[in-house]
Amino acid sequence: MKILIAGAGGAPSEGVIKSLLASKKNEEIIGMGSEPTDLLLSAAQKKYYIPYANTPEYKNCLLQILEKEKPDLIHFQNDLEIFHASALREEIHAAGVKTFMPSHDVIDICVHKYKTYLKLKKAGIKVPENIMIHNEADLKNAFETLGDKNGNIWLRASSIGGGGKGALPTNDFTFAKGWIERYKGWGDFVAAEMLTPDTVTWLSIWHEGKLVVAQTRIRKGWTHGNRTVSGVTGVTKVGQTFSDEMIDKIAIDTVKAVSDKPHGIFGVDMAYDFNGVPNPTEINISRFFTTVLFFTEAGLNMPEIFKDLALYNSFPNLEKIINPLPDGLLWLRGMDAKPLLVTNDDFEKNIINL
């Protein structure tokens, strides 16, 4: 069997590739990507260059790779590529290649954050109030109605893109206006109520409406967060396994609010409000988060479960399908350093305090 992974060499895809290479079934893992320098760093066994997904050349190049390699399964790890490739799924399937993705309508909702917000609000899920910013009047209204006690609102782009695209907390109208204009963001940026910095992610795999597995991780910091205006980079510095029945319920309700029959990967990002309630802020659709190798190293190989479902219709044998990993495991990450799986006890054993 052959599996083709897009975005090879980039951190989001390499965690998936390394997890798949750890599988005992020994499928061939082929990588493709749009950054040649990233591709050289990939652990994939074969590597193909492909133009970016939003270019006219992408479709033909993708189909050529499929024709040459004839992979059994293809998987994408970037919102932009997921959206564009999803629209090509009939041609991908016609080439004899499987995908394991939600419907295109669900993907469209989830990669556009304001569409997600509207779906969740309609379903009665507690979410921070959002206002789409079309013009200066909308921005003034956002400051007047959404500002916290210090007048701060949260700005971000609603369009496709990860890593906290365009994110900015501010109480300054002039600065906010300039920020939106810098990103050419009128009609795209959304203003929202401020939440706390405490965040949690619930990563799950579904098969035709059935929850197969889910695991919660809290984030204990962002890599290089002090080098951004928002403090958010989309790159977790320290992740920790965690479980909370309230989070499980909110996450399941969130997934079902955007899909009547969930299928594939749904990652629900939440931030706690000032009353301690986790509010869904987005759904990372049809992709694993960047630190998925954390779960693999801890004993839960979600990319392996994903490909076993897609290729062999084989379901995992788990004692618990929700949060099967123990709480308190930590995944430490740093630039040019191999990630490390530890427990809190390891800090006391290995670090000297004078």
N, C-alpha and C positions, 0 to 999 in steps of 0.2 A: 504494500500500500504506500501511496505517496500523499503527503500533505503539503500544501502550498500556503505559506504564511506571508502576508503583506507587511510592509513596514520593517523588514528585516534590518537588524543592526540598531534600531532605535530601542530605547529602554522598554516601552510598552510591549513590543513584540518579542524581545529577547527573553523576557520572563516566561512567555508562552513557549518559545522554541526550546529553551532549556528544560522546561517541564515535560514537553513532548519527547525530548531525547531521553528522558529518564524512564519512559514507558517500557515495559517488558516486551511489547509487541514489535518493537524495532521498525516502525514505519520510517520511510525516508522523508526527511524534513527539508523542503526546498524553500528558500527565501526569495522575496522580491522586494525592491524598495526604490525610492526616488532620490536617495542621497548616496552616491558612490562611496564616500568615506565611511558612512555608517555600515554599508553593506560589507565592507572589508572586515569590520569588527564582528560581524554576525557569526553565531555558532551554527548557522544553517549549513547543511552538507553541500548545497549547490545554491548559487546566488544569481539573480537576474535583475538588471536595471529596468525600471519602468517609469515613464513620465508621471507627473502628478495627476491625481484622479480628476481634477477639474480642468484638464487640458484636452483638446480635441484628439490628441494622439493616444490617450490612455486606453480607450476601448480596443483599438486594433492591436496594440502591443499586448494587452492582457490576453486577448483571444489567441494571439500567436504563441504566448507562453503556455497556455492551456493545450493548444494543439501539439506543441512539441513535447511537453512533459506528461500530458494526460494524468494530472493528479486526481486522486479520488475525492479529496476534500480541499476547499479553500477557506481561509479565515482571514479577516481584516481586523486591524487594531487601532484605527484612526478614524475619528468621526467623519472627516471629509471623505475619506475613501469608502467608509461603510455606506454613506449616503449615496455616493455615485455608483458604487459597485452593486448596491442593492437594486438600483434601477435597471441593472444589466443581468439580473439573476436568471431570467429566462434563457438568455444566450449562454450563460455559464452552465446552466443545467443541460442545455442542448448539446454542449461540448462533453457531456458525460461526467461533469464535476458536481459534487454535492456541496451545498451550503447548509448551515445550521443557523438561520437568522429569523428574527421576527418579521412580520409583514412589513412592506415598505411604508405603509401608512403609520405604523407604530414607530418605525425608525424616524420618519419625518417629524413626528410629534416630539420625540425625545432629543433629537439633535438641535431643535429650536426651543430654547429654554422658556420663552413666553408661551408657546403652545403647550408645553408641559405644565406650566403654572395654571393655565386656564383649565386643563383637564383635571388637575388635582383639586383645584378650588371647587369646581363643579361637583366633584365626588365628596366634598365635605372634609377633605384632609386639611389639617392645620398647616398652612404655609404662610410665609411672610407676604404681606400685600405687595403687589407689583404694579407699576405703571409704565406703559410703553412710552418712550420719549420721542415724539415726532417733531417737537419744536420747543422754543424757549418757554412758552406758556405751560407745556406739560412738565418741563423741568422745574419751573417755579411751583407748580401744583405739588410736585413730588416733595420738594423741601417743606412746603406748608403742611402736608398731610402725613408724610411718612417719617419725618425727622425724629430722631430720638431726643433725649433731654439736652444733648449738646448740639442738636440740629443736624446730626449726621445721617446721610442716606448711603445705600450701597448701590453703585453703578456697575453694570457689566453688559457685555454684548450678548444679545439673544441668539445670534446666528451661530453657525457651525464653528466649533473650535474649542479645544480644551485648554488646560493650564491657566485657568482663571482669566480667559481672554477679556481684556479691557476692564478688569475689575478695579474698582476704586472706592474707598470709603472717604467721604468728604462732607463738610458743612459749608463749603464755599461755592456759591452759585457761579461766580466768574470762572473759577478754576474748573468746575464741572462742565461748564459750557465749552471752555477751551479744550478740555479732555475729549468730549464727544466730537468736536470739530476735528481734532487731531486724528481720530479714528474714522472720520466720515460716517459717524454713527447715528445721525438723526434718522429715526424710523427703525433703528436696529437696537439701540441701547435701551435697557430696562433699568428703572430705579426700584429699589426694594427696601423694606424695613431692615434695619441692622439686626443681626443676630450675634450671639457670642462667638468667640474664636474656636469653641469646642466643636469638633466635627467627628462624624462616624460614617462608615460606609458598610453597606450590606450587599455582598456580592452573591449572586444566585444564578443557577442554571435551571431552566424549565423545559419540559418536553410535552408539547401539545396540551398545555393547560395544567400539567402536573409539576409541582415543585420537586426537583430531584435532589438539590443540595443548596445550602446557603451558609455563609460564614460572615460574621461581623468582625470588623476591624476599626479601632479608633485610631485617630492620627494624633501624634504627640508633637508635631511640628513639621514645617515645610523646609526642604532643602533650599538654601539661599533666599529664604523668605525675607530676610532683612535687607535684601537688595532690590526689592520691589516696592512700589507705592502702596499696594494693597496688603502686602505681607503674604500673598498667596502665589505659589508658583505651579501648583499641580503636581509637584514632585514631593512625595512623602519622605521625611527625614527619619522618623521613628514611627513604626506601626505596632499596634498591640492587639492581640486577640481579645475578644470581649463578647459578652452575651447579655441581653436584656430583652425580656419578653415584650416590653412596650415597643422597642425598636423593631422586633420581628413583626409585630402586628402592623405597625405603621408602614413598614417596607412592603409587606404583602399587599396591603390596601393600595399602596402607591402603584405597584406593578399592575394590579388588576384595574386601576383607574385608567391606565393607558392601553390595556389589552384585555379583551374578553377571554382570550386563550393564549396566555404567554408561552412563547417558544424561543429558546435560545438563552442568551446571557442578558441579565438585567442587574446593573449595579446602582443601587439607590444611595446617593450622597445626601447626608443630612447635617444640619447645624442646629445646635441647641439654642432655643430662645431664652430670654431672661427669666422665664418661669420653669426652666429645666425640661422643656418639652422639645424633643427632636423634630425639626421641620425639614421635610424633603426640599432640597434646592435644585436637584437635577437627577436625571436617570442616565447613567452611562450605558448606552444601549449596544448590544451585540459585540461587546469587547470586555476583556479582563482588565482590571486596573494594573498599573505599572508594577506594583509589588506582589503580583500573583505568585511569584517564586517563593515568597514568604510562606504561603500556605503549603506549597509543595514540599519545601524543606521541613515543615512542621508535621507532614504526614497526610496532607489533603491535596492531592494533585488534581485541581479542577480542570486544567486543560486536558488532562488524560481522560477524565470523566466525560468532558465535552466531546472529544473525538471518538471515544468508545460508543457514545450514544449515536453520533452522526454516522459512523462507519459500520458499526456492528449491531446497532440497536441493543447494546449491552448496558444495563443499569448497574450502578455501584451497590455494593453490599455494605451499608453503613448502619451502625447502631443508632445514630442520630442523624437526621438529614438537615437539621438546623443547628448550627454551631457545634459541629462534631469535634472541633479542636478545643483543648483546654484554654481557659482564660489566662491572661497574663504573659503569654509568650511575646517577646519583643523582636522586631526586625530592624536592625540598625543599618543605615545607608550613608555613604559619603562619597564625594568625588574621588575617582580613581582608587577606591578601596572596595574590597570584596564585601558584600553585605554579610551581616552576622546575625544568626539566630541565638538569642540569649533569654535568660530569665532575670528577674530583679536580683536574685541571689548572686548572679555573676558580677554585678557591680561591686558588691561588698568583698567578693573573693579576689578580684583582679585589680581594683583601683585603690591606691594608697592615698589616704587623706591625712595631711600633716596637721 
